[in-house]
Amino acid sequence: MYNEQYRLNWVPYYPYPHVYPFLRYPPVEVTRFQRSAHTSCQLMSEAQILLEKVQGDTNFAHELKDAAQKNDHSHLEMLIRSAGVTSSFHTAFTPDAIRIDLTAGNEDNCSEVTVKLCW
């Protein structure tokens, strides 16, 4: 009986829960968080411009997919830039999809927006 009660009350991860109330966290600072949100909104605007171009221009969509299938990175970059993307980006593609990672391009701002389109 004693072993059963001990087993039910035993806490395997941290046996001293009374210490938790004494932990101190630094004050919440949101300046960088808000700057990141602002940059992400700008990246999303560029992503939307690119998506609208793919959606509305059949020739552009055809050229983009063709360049990806031919592994022509320079033409692919030129097409994405011509759609209005000015931010840094990285592309990756598979037989099923293309992924475009838009980034802010600086160390201080860690914002990134990823667009994945299946074909």
N, C-alpha and C positions, 0 to 999 in steps of 0.2 A: 504494500500500500504506500509506504513512504517513497519508494522509487518511482511509482506512477505519478504521485503528486509533484515530485521534483522534476520529472520529465515534462509535465504539462506547464510548469511555471518557468522553465529554463528558457532563456533568450539566447539563441546561438550566435547572433551577430554582434550585439553590444549589450553586455550585462549591466551597464551603469546608465540607465536612461535619465537619471537625475542630473547629469552633467550638461545635457543639451540646453537647458534654459540659460546657461552661462556663456554660450557661444555668442560672439559679437560679429555682426556683419558690417561692412563699410557702408556709409551713407549711399543712397541710390543717386547716381549721376546719369542723366539722360541725354546730355549734349551730343555725344558720339552716336548714340542710338537714334536720335532724331536726324542727325546729319546722314546717317546710313539710310534711313527711311526716305529722306529727300532724294538722295542719289538713286535709290532703287526706283522711285517714281520716274525719274528721268530715264533710267534704263528701260523701264516698262513702256514708256512713250516711244522709245526707239524700237523696241520689240513690236509694238502695235503697228508702227509704220511699216516695218518689214512684213508682218503678217498680212496687213491689208494689201500690200504690193503683191504678195504671193497669191492671195485670194482673188484679187481683181484683175491681174494681168497674166493671162495664160502663157504668153510668150516668155515672160520673166520666170514663171514657175517651171516651164520646160527647160529653159537655159540653166536655172539653178540645179535642177535635178540631174540634168545631163552633165554639168561640170562636176557634180559630186560623184556620179557614176564613173566618170573618167579620171577621178582623183586629181582633178585640175584645181589645186588650191589657190593659185593666183587668180584664175578667172572667177572662182567662187567668192574670193574676197572682194574682187572688183564689183561683182554683182551685188553683194550685200552692202557695200559702201554706196553703190549707185542708188540703192533703195532709200538711203537716208541715215544709215547707221554710222555714227561718228565715234562711238565708244570703242574701247578695246573689245575684241571678241575672239573666241576660239571655236572652231567647228570640228565636229566628229560625225561620221556617217557610217551606216551599216546598210546592208541590202533592204532593211525594213524602214529606216528612219534617218533623219538628220537632226543633230542636236547643236544648237548655237548657244554658247555661254557668253553673255554680255557682262563685262566687268567694268568697274569704275576706273581701274588702271593705276591706282596709287595705293601705297602701303597703309596709309592712315584709314582709308575708307574700305571696308571689307564687303561692300555691296556687290551682289551678283544676281543676275536674272537668267534663267535657263529656259530656252524654248526648244521643245522637241516636236517635230512634225513627222508623222508617218506617211510613207508613200507606197 
